[in-house]
Amino acid sequence: MTEEVKNFIDNLGNGSNNEAGEAFKDALRDKVASGLDNKRKEMAAQMFNKSVEAPTEAEPFSDPKPEVADPGTFGKDGIVNPLSKDGEAQIDLTTDENK
């Protein structure tokens, strides 16, 4: 039995309810803190043991790039103009002022 639990029982026996309440809170805090500390240690051990026992493969750095099916250029009207048969883009560089 912990010291906090003994204090709780003694204070209840003496009729000191306020002190018993504080002793109960102290005992509960210690119990919760101890449980959390044990769980933290357990999780840390599992985390490091997994990487040693069963190493995982590295994931790809990024998603694969999409394929470009039909390359072309955008015209002034927003329509895609396909490349000419010789592989060069046909770009209209004229402006309204040059017409």
Summary of the structure (lengths in Angstrom):
residues: 99
radius of gyration: 37.1
end to end distance: 97.5
largest distance: 104.8
contacts: 163
relative contact order: 0.06
helix: 49%
strand: 6%
